[in-house]
Amino acid sequence: MKRALIVATVGGFISGFELSNAKILQKMGYEVHAAADFNLTPSEKEKMKLKEANLLCHQIDFLRNPFHVKNIRAYHQLKDVFSNYHFDIVHCHTPMGGVLARLCAVKYRKSGTKVIYTAHGFHFFKGAPIHNWLIYYPIEKILSRVTDILIVINKEDYILAKKRLHAKKVKYLPGIGVDMKQFCSGIIDVHKKRKELGLTDVDIVLLSVGELSKRKNHEVVIKAIRKLKNPHIRYLICGYGVMREKLEKMAEDLGVEEQIIFLGYRDDIAELCQSADLFVLPSTQEGLSMALMEAIACDLPVACSDIRGNRDLMTEYLFHPADVDHVMKILDKAIDDIQHNCYKVNYNSIRKKINLIHIQKLMRKLYEEELWQ
């Protein structure tokens, strides 16, 4: 029996992003296994998706911190999975999943196991802190030598990987794809959804989706809203994380707590995108943001940080993520253009590129053709 193993640090990553790849492999006749910390799968809905996907799941006690001694335990747990099954394909994701899976797979490559690593945004990139280059770049350079196919999801990483890393093959795919049937405009009652959220039709609704972390940089938008002094603005933030209390305190200190709405984890992102006026992505670091692609799929106007990955999709309404005044200026322009029907970004070509059906075809071709050359 042909077997494939998908590895990621947390179970929520597999349920949220990798079920499409699992389905492709199953249709190709593979028994598909998944290894992750499934204790960190965020909701019952996500857990149900994993169950319905018919995956053989292996609990691995990964920690995101690459230097934590407990990852030694995770390495041995994953090593046991490799010793109990022969995998024809190992497709790994996320930094710790990618490191430990490739280490475990080294000896099995000699017996035909093919190793794929999808880098969802290298930690080393133009403008990254020097310690990222000193720590993560050497690790990836070494592990690239035991990688059969390295998949990158933005153009900057592709150029870097081709020039500096040693994977047998480097492939560029524009993300994991968006289900255009789910994320399209005009399929919900926007007035009803806004009312459900406590919003009115005259509110100017800004939306951000992402973990409440320093890297996602929500604080710069909160500060910019204070400077805009527009009482009709409502900023919806979807996600959970360690920064929530700090962000709530910041909004209170700036006197905009009534304008900032923390929604926590949500499974109705498509409806929220269709109910918003402007999607805002202020991150300081992205590979290729799934949330940004979903907003584009909904034809929702976007203002985002001028960083790697975002520039692959957007060429206008870009702001410097560390400059509050610049963020304020771009938000003000975007809002004004929307209100005067002057927001003219054409998403048609982008939607074709990130369409889930298109990505699935590319991924199946990679599995079928590239691995066996």
Salt bridges, closest charged atoms under 4 A:
GLU18 OE1 - HIS93 NE2 3.03
GLU31 OE1 - ARG3 NE 2.80
GLU31 OE1 - HIS33 NE2 2.71
GLU44 OE2 - LYS47 NZ 3.59
GLU46 OE2 - LYS49 NZ 3.36
ASP61 OD2 - ARG73 NH2 3.32
ASP88 OD1 - HIS86 NE2 3.83
GLU140 OE2 - ARG102 NH1 2.96
ASP148 OD1 - ARG109 NH2 3.05
ASP148 OD1 - LYS168 NZ 3.75
GLU156 OE1 - ARG311 NH2 3.77
ASP157 OD1 - ARG308 NH1 2.93
GLU196 OE2 - LYS193 NZ 3.16
ASP201 OD2 - HIS191 ND1 2.87
GLU211 OE2 - ARG64 NH1 3.55
GLU248 OE2 - ARG244 NE 2.98
ASP253 OD2 - LYS249 NZ 2.93
ASP268 OD2 - LYS193 NZ 2.69
ASP268 OD2 - ARG266 NH2 2.77
GLU271 OE1 - LYS193 NZ 2.91
ASP277 OD2 - ARG194 NH2 2.76
GLU286 OE2 - LYS216 NZ 2.67
ASP299 OD1 - ARG351 NH1 3.36
ASP306 OD1 - ARG311 NH1 3.10
ASP325 OD1 - LYS227 NZ 3.37
ASP336 OD1 - HIS340 ND1 3.30
ASP337 OD2 - LYS333 NZ 3.16
GLU368 OE2 - ARG364 NE 2.74
GLU370 OE1 - LYS169 NZ 2.85
GLU370 OE2 - LYS171 NZ 3.12
